[in-house]
């Protein structure tokens, strides 16, 4: 939405004059008349008019088992003119004892485009379903997941379609359709009046005041929620009293290594060793170490933009005095990253609720107090590793081993694979990539190369080794050939093909394409063929190229690490997507192959038999389980139905990892819940933390974590 329009809406609402336009009803589904034409496709109207608890007239419609049963409402004339209207409002009630999925389509007249929304219609009382008459989404408002629905809109139970796709000419509206995607049994829904309203009052109200002064979801309730500064300080004091009494464990070495696994070598540095068919990380003192880590253990990771959306926050402190330290300015606009597509409100002033809450608890010494408390917690909860992207001071404290991230950035060439969530693939054939890698490694290792508490280095994160879709396996090969003639990777690929085939006609025959000269491959956007059964050479050649590409990347990084720091482990590249060629190259050049696994079990997130055959240890560098009942709206990548299920899911995952002879550790993502209104980077806003935005632990979850971690490290106790 344009900024001036949004500000105007806010001003009107603030004055209490933001009202629905007084226009005739579009249709009355309780008492269809001549104002609109109704068509029922595998839907039956059932019974007479009923009155809801509030006296409003409704009628039952039974959606039959079919591919797409639907109700179509069209104007009596050629089209509706909804100019000046901003919302479609529909009286609706789910008559089933479970939630049903309802598709809402608003069609343009004739062949004009329209809008589409899908909503989960909960069981329970009647409500007003509101569909904005333009494309909207939580992402456009800076967050990946929107607030829970329905919500109380000035005493009305309102279900907002938070995501609407498409476009609509409001002067020429052709039909409204309510449908269900392939119900397996009859689903009954009651409908009443269908109206339009001027402005976007429901859209505004759905997001207004959703965050309280502590950064919590204002409308939610849960056991750890804080209501006052006094309650916040008291909760921390109670926890600290218990932490201060904790004894230091005596059944592990100073790095956290087990004392009951004999026969491992002592080198003075962390290393890997296979004993009796099982891989181990080994501490500098020569003891078995199963790495249980936490990623993003930082005090400044919960910043969220407030500029352009201050109406979402009920009680922001002033941007001055002591509170000024928790404000800042950022710009997260990254057009080359898929993670940022569609994200709005992603630059300008931000506020850090988490750090501000730490200040409320400990005053000016909040950072030192947080570091001490956090290390105590991690030890108490059975963790033995500080994971990626964590506060370097935590590692320097030498309470727990830690990892270091190598972030390779520069002006080198890149290749698009079609995935590109965090950006395009670095081109390892570009000499500038080699220089950038050397600089990044030098920076990452400068102050840690002689520290025995350093477990090792990760390089980059979740690179786009493959594309998406059925042909994603070949995305890097297809993307390389689609690049321009100056691409170092493309030149290297063409050189491989010329060496193998000599003549372009030979390549053309093997691939089943028309190719009159080698120069034809230089064309930007060259449409390389997709492998098929009739031309097996395509897959063979692409596979050879993927091997060469991955070898060049991992060899370059490994050599730079070994030159700068010969002592420590190369922990891989944290695969999110991969190809067999990339994994094999990682195994050749890295000490450990790391996978970010978002699945119920670690073995469901990578090719475990293939890794066993490669004979290299595996580290699960990210995993988590989230729910949406503790404030943040998102459930993370892998969700469970509620908070009580997070602990069992964690325990099941860790037990499976510890029992696997090829897995040497697993690192949780992440320490703190993400902000309700989305983190700066990409708007992620999920409940996946060990602690909430107030730094209060989720007690039931961390107790389950403690037990699971203890069993993983001491399986025979």
Secondary structure, DSSP 8 states (H G I E B T S, - for coil): --HHHHHHHHHHHHTT---------SEESSS--SSEEEEEESEEEEEEEEE-TTS-EEEEEEE-SSSS-EEEEEESSS-B--TTEEEEEEEEEE-SSS-EEEEEEEEESTT---EEEEEEE-BSS-EEEEEESS-B-TGGGT-SS---SSEEETTEEEEE---BEE---TT-EEEEEEE-S--SS-EEEEEEEEEEEETTHHHHHHHTT-B-TTSSBTT---TT---SHHHHHHHHHHHHHHHTT----SSB-TTS-BSS--S----SS-EEEEETTEEEEE-TTS-EE-EEEES---SS--EEE-TT-GGGBS----SSGGGGGGEEEEE---TT-GGGTT--S-EEEEEEHHHHHHHHHHGGGHHHHHHHHHHHHHHHTT--EE-TT--HHHHHTTSSEEEEEE---SS--EE--S--TT--EE-TTSHHHHHHHHHHHHHHHTTTTT-TTEEEEEESSS-B-S-SSTTGGGHHHHHHHHS-TT-HHHHHHHHHHHHHHSSHHHHHHHHTS--S-GGGGGSTT------BTTBHHHHHHHHHHHHHHHHHHHHHHHHHHHHH-SSSEE----BSB--HHHHHHHHHH-SEEEEE--SSSGGGTTTHHHHHHHT-EEEEEEE--BBSSSS-SB--SSB-SSTHHHHHHHHHHHHHHHH-TTEEEEEES-SB---TT--TTT---BB--SB-TTS-B-HHHHHHHHHHHHHHH-TT-
